[in-house]
């Protein structure tokens, strides 16, 4: 049995460099840039007004000005602004040559062809040409995860087919002759399959998916055949322990996988198994849903993040414990489902009710895992936010 730290190190060392691919912006959300993206021009392309108002000379004193024209966003100013003149201008419009200040319209009083500017504010309300980026400026470095704001930047610089790290292909096999589909009423002795839905949702939260999934009961030959299906990451639910019907590790061995570990000093999730064959990764996950939940966040998530080019999200906060279930220590490193919430200007963690690793209901509202060592923490504990 190895420590969780060693398990995470083995997983990390097993990840090979990933291929890259160009994708359209519509398919780029959540992906990771494989190369720097640079500006293709000056941004803004010229001096632009940041307000609706009147453009005047930068050193002109307050007073009356003759309005000689109007410039809308998208228009090209043709005139040179002279002393004593003003041009009606709108937000985003290019300022004319000679202009050095825009006075907001709420400070102006217009009468026919003249405008009175009784006071001049401190800001000049002009975005200078190239003040945001110049040609060749890196606007998004390689390694950036693309969210809505980053996609807008790509659109702005015309990078409509960014090169990103290719997302991993993931397959799932649910074992166990006792499980039936969630939409079925389980006959006596059977239970509904929760793990397929749980894993699909956890992966979707990371931007991975969809998750092709099959059920194979307790048939070792069928499971071994399904292990042959090509994918970067194979997840097998159940079959991780040492019972007569736990065939996960043996099925992987039959298909040429090397088992790197099959027990982790972890609660819940001790029988977690990790294997590789070339660049392919596989996990056999203890069948109970709380074990699935914990194993995903402390081990499987690491593999998914590294395969996608993401930095591992493995940050603990030392949080105050507030109410909830009393933490029960164990010789194994325990990760206890908890709810973190703000309270009086600070974050606090409330351990959830947790009876067994099969208690799916204990996961309701869980957004953190409290790390419990022996002896248990008193008042505070390291907490992994999910």
C-alpha positions in Angstrom: 0.0 0.0 0.0 1.4 3.3 -1.0 0.8 6.9 0.2 -1.4 9.3 -1.7 1.6 11.5 -2.2 3.4 8.6 -4.0 0.3 7.8 -5.9 0.0 11.3 -7.3 3.7 11.3 -8.1 3.4 8.1 -10.1 0.4 9.5 -12.0 2.2 12.7 -12.8 5.3 10.8 -14.1 3.1 8.7 -16.3 1.7 11.6 -18.4 3.4 12.1 -21.7 3.4 15.3 -23.8 0.2 15.8 -25.5 -0.5 16.5 -29.2 -1.8 19.9 -30.3 -4.7 20.8 -32.6 -6.3 23.9 -34.1 -9.9 24.3 -33.2 -12.6 27.0 -34.0 -13.5 29.5 -31.3 -16.8 27.7 -30.9 -15.0 24.6 -29.7 -12.1 26.3 -27.8 -13.8 27.1 -24.4 -12.0 25.3 -21.6 -9.1 24.2 -23.8 -5.5 25.2 -23.1 -3.4 27.2 -25.5 -0.4 25.4 -26.9 1.3 28.5 -28.2 1.5 32.2 -27.5 -1.2 34.4 -29.2 0.1 37.8 -30.3 -1.7 41.0 -31.3 -2.0 41.5 -35.1 -2.2 45.3 -35.0 -2.2 48.3 -32.7 -5.0 48.2 -30.1 -6.7 50.6 -30.2 -5.8 51.3 -33.8 -5.9 55.0 -33.2 -6.6 57.5 -30.5 -10.2 56.9 -29.5 -12.8 58.6 -27.3 -13.9 56.9 -24.2 -17.0 59.1 -23.8 -19.8 60.8 -25.7 -18.9 64.4 -25.7 -16.8 67.0 -27.5 -13.2 66.8 -28.7 -11.1 69.9 -28.3 -7.4 70.9 -28.2 -5.6 69.3 -25.2 -4.4 72.7 -23.8 -7.6 74.7 -24.6 -9.1 76.6 -21.6 -12.7 76.3 -20.7 -15.1 78.5 -22.6 -17.1 78.6 -25.8 -16.2 76.5 -28.9 -17.6 76.4 -32.4 -18.8 72.9 -33.4 -17.4 72.0 -36.8 -18.4 68.4 -37.2 -19.4 65.1 -35.8 -17.6 61.8 -35.6 -19.4 58.5 -34.9 -17.7 55.2 -33.9 -16.5 53.6 -37.1 -16.2 56.9 -38.9 -12.9 58.4 -40.1 -12.1 62.0 -39.1 -11.1 64.0 -42.1 -10.6 67.4 -40.6 -7.8 68.9 -38.5 -9.1 70.5 -35.3 -8.1 74.1 -34.8 -8.0 76.4 -31.8 -11.5 77.4 -30.6 -13.2 74.5 -32.4 -14.9 71.4 -31.1 -16.1 68.2 -32.7 -19.1 66.3 -31.5 -17.8 62.8 -30.8 -19.1 59.4 -29.6 -17.7 56.6 -27.5 -15.2 54.5 -29.5 -14.8 57.1 -32.3 -11.3 58.1 -33.6 -10.4 61.6 -32.4 -9.5 64.1 -35.1 -6.0 65.3 -35.6 -5.3 68.2 -33.2 -7.6 66.9 -30.5 -6.1 66.2 -27.1 -9.1 66.0 -24.8 -12.8 64.8 -24.8 -15.2 66.7 -22.5 -18.2 64.5 -21.6 -21.5 65.8 -22.9 -23.0 66.2 -19.4 -20.5 69.0 -18.9 -21.4 70.7 -22.1 -24.2 73.2 -23.0 -24.9 73.2 -26.7 -26.6 76.1 -28.5 -26.7 75.9 -32.3 -23.2 75.7 -33.7 -21.6 76.5 -30.4 -20.9 74.6 -27.2 -20.0 76.0 -23.8 -17.6 73.9 -21.8 -17.6 75.6 -18.4 -15.3 73.1 -16.7 -12.7 70.7 -18.0 -12.3 67.4 -16.0 -9.0 66.0 -15.1 -9.1 62.9 -17.3 -8.7 63.4 -21.0 -11.0 60.5 -21.9 -8.9 59.3 -24.8 -7.5 55.8 -25.3 -4.1 56.4 -27.1 -3.2 54.3 -30.1 -1.5 51.1 -29.1 -2.0 51.7 -25.4 -3.5 48.2 -24.9 -1.3 46.2 -27.4 1.1 46.7 -30.3 1.8 44.3 -33.1 3.6 41.3 -31.8 2.6 41.8 -28.2 1.7 38.5 -26.4 -1.9 38.9 -25.4 -2.4 35.3 -24.2 0.6 33.1 -23.3 0.8 29.4 -24.0 -0.7 27.5 -21.1 -3.7 29.8 -20.7 -7.0 28.1 -20.2 -9.6 29.7 -22.5 -12.7 31.1 -20.7 -15.2 33.6 -22.1 -12.9 36.6 -21.6 -10.0 34.8 -23.3 -12.2 33.8 -26.2 -13.2 37.4 -26.7 -9.4 38.4 -26.9 -8.9 35.7 -29.5 -11.7 37.1 -31.5 -10.4 40.6 -31.2 -7.0 39.7 -32.6 -8.5 37.5 -35.3 -7.1 34.2 -33.8 -10.1 32.3 -34.9 -8.4 28.9 -35.0 -6.2 28.8 -31.9 -3.8 25.9 -31.4 -4.6 24.1 -28.2 -3.6 21.0 -26.4 -5.7 18.1 -27.7 -8.3 17.1 -25.1 -8.1 13.5 -23.8 -10.4 10.8 -25.0 -12.0 9.1 -22.0 -14.0 5.9 -21.8 -15.9 4.4 -18.9 -16.9 0.9 -18.0 -19.3 0.2 -15.1 -18.9 -3.3 -13.6 -21.1 -5.2 -11.2 -24.0 -7.6 -11.8 -26.0 -5.7 -9.2 -26.4 -2.4 -11.1 -29.2 -1.4 -13.3 -29.9 1.8 -15.3 -31.1 4.8 -13.2 -34.4 4.9 -15.1 -35.2 1.4 -14.0 -36.8 0.3 -10.8 -34.3 -2.1 -9.3 -35.5 -5.6 -8.7 -34.7 -7.2 -5.3 -30.9 -7.4 -4.8 -30.1 -4.8 -7.4 -29.2 -1.1 -7.2 -29.3 1.8 -9.6 -26.0 2.9 -11.3 -25.0 6.2 -9.8 -21.3 6.1 -10.7 -21.7 6.6 -14.4 -23.7 9.8 -13.8 -21.3 11.0 -11.1 -18.2 10.6 -13.3 -19.8 12.2 -16.3 -20.7 15.3 -14.3 -17.3 15.5 -12.6 -15.6 15.3 -16.0 -18.0 17.9 -17.5 -17.0 20.3 -14.7 -13.4 20.1 -15.9 -14.5 20.7 -19.5 -13.9 17.0 -20.5 -16.4 14.8 -22.1 -18.8 13.5 -23.2 -18.1 10.2 -21.5 -18.9 7.1 -23.5 -19.9 4.5 -21.0 -20.8 0.8 -21.0 -22.0 -1.7 -18.4 -20.5 -5.2 -18.4 -21.8 -6.9 -15.2 -19.2 -9.2 -13.7 -18.1 -10.8 -17.0 -14.2 -10.8 -16.9 -13.9 -11.6 -20.6 -16.3 -8.8 -21.6 -14.4 -6.4 -19.3 -11.1 -7.4 -20.8 -12.5 -6.8 -24.3 -13.7 -3.4 -23.3 -10.3 -2.5 -22.0 -9.0 -2.8 -25.5 -11.1 0.1 -26.8 -8.8 3.0 -27.7 -8.8 5.9 -25.4 -6.3 8.1 -23.5 -7.9 7.4 -20.2 -10.0 4.4 -19.2 -12.1 4.5 -16.0 -13.5 1.2 -14.6 -16.1 1.5 -11.9 -16.0 -1.3 -9.4 -13.9 -4.5 -9.6 -11.1 -2.8 -7.6 -11.0 -4.9 -4.5 -9.9 -8.6 -3.9 -13.3 -10.3 -4.1 -14.0 -13.2 -6.4 -15.9 -10.9 -8.8 -13.4 -8.0 -8.8 -11.8 -8.4 -12.2 -10.5 -4.9 -12.9 -6.8 -5.3 -12.5 -6.7 -8.7 -14.0 -8.6 -7.5 -17.1 -6.0 -4.7 -17.5 -3.1 -7.2 -17.2 -4.7 -9.4 -19.9 -4.6 -6.4 -22.2 -0.9 -5.6 -21.5 -1.3 -2.9 -18.9 1.2 -2.4 -16.2 -0.3 -2.1 -12.7 1.6 0.7 -10.8 -0.4 0.5 -7.6 -3.6 -1.2 -6.4 -3.8 0.0 -2.9 -3.5 3.6 -1.5 -3.4 4.7 2.1 -6.7 6.4 1.5 -10.1 6.5 3.1 -12.4 6.1 1.3 -10.8 4.5 -1.8 -8.1 2.2 -0.5 -8.4 -0.3 -3.4 -7.8 2.4 -6.1 -5.8 0.9 -8.9 -3.7 2.7 -11.5 -2.2 1.2 -14.7 -0.6 2.3 -18.0 0.0 0.8 -21.4 2.2 3.1 -23.4 0.6 6.5 -23.2 -2.8 5.0 -22.2 -3.9 5.4 -18.5 -6.4 3.4 -16.6 -8.0 3.6 -13.2 -10.0 0.9 -11.4 -12.2 2.8 -8.9 -13.7 1.2 -5.8 -17.4 0.8 -6.5 -19.1 2.9 -3.8 -20.1 6.4 -4.9 -18.3 8.3 -2.0 -15.1 6.4 -2.9 -15.7 7.4 -6.5 -16.1 11.0 -5.5 -13.0 11.1 -3.3 -10.8 9.1 -5.7 -11.7 11.4 -8.5 -10.8 14.6 -6.7 -7.5 13.3 -5.1 -6.1 11.2 -8.0 -8.2 10.9 -11.2 -8.7 14.6 -11.5 -4.9 15.0 -11.5 -4.6 12.8 -14.6 -7.4 14.6 -16.4 -5.9 18.0 -15.7 -2.4 16.9 -16.9 -3.8 15.3 -20.0 -5.7 18.5 -20.8 -2.6 20.7 -20.2 -4.2 22.2 -17.0 -2.2 23.0 -13.9 -3.3 20.6 -11.1 -5.9 22.1 -8.8 -4.5 20.9 -5.5 -4.7 23.8 -3.1 -5.6 23.4 0.6 -7.0 26.1 2.9 -6.6 25.9 6.6 -10.2 26.4 7.6 -12.1 26.6 10.8 -14.5 23.7 11.4 -18.0 24.8 12.2 -20.5 22.2 13.4 -21.5 19.2 11.3 -20.4 15.6 11.8 -17.7 14.7 14.3 -14.5 13.7 12.4 -13.5 10.1 13.0 -9.8 9.4 12.7 -8.4 6.4 10.9 -4.9 5.1 10.2 -5.5 5.9 6.6 -5.4 9.5 5.2 -9.1 10.4 5.2 -10.9 12.9 2.9 -14.2 13.8 4.5 -17.0 15.4 2.5 -17.7 18.9 3.7 -19.6 22.1 2.9 -17.6 25.3 2.8 -19.5 28.6 3.2 -18.8 32.2 4.1 -19.7 33.1 7.7 -19.0 36.5 9.3 -16.4 37.4 6.7 -14.5 34.1 6.8 -14.8 30.7 5.2 -15.7 27.8 7.4 -16.0 24.1 6.7 -18.9 21.9 8.0 -18.2 18.1 7.7 -21.2 16.3 6.2 -22.9 13.3 7.7 -21.0 10.3 6.4 -21.9 6.8 7.5 -20.3 4.6 4.8 -18.7 5.1 1.4 -21.9 3.8 -0.1 -23.9 6.7 1.4 -24.5 8.8 -1.8 -26.9 11.1 0.2 -24.0 12.3 2.3 -22.5 14.0 -0.8 -25.4 16.5 -1.1 -24.1 20.0 -1.0 -20.5 18.9 -0.8 -18.0 21.4 -2.2 -14.9 20.5 -0.3 -12.9 17.6 1.3 -11.5 17.9 4.8 -8.2 16.1 5.2 -8.3 14.1 8.4 -5.2 12.7 9.9 -4.7 10.7 13.1 -5.1 12.3 15.6 -8.1 14.3 14.2 -7.8 18.1 13.8 -9.0 20.3 16.7 -11.0 23.3 15.5 -9.2 23.7 12.1 -8.2 21.4 9.3 -6.7 21.5 5.8 -9.5 21.7 3.3 -9.5 21.0 -0.4 -12.0 23.2 -2.3 -13.6 21.3 -5.2 
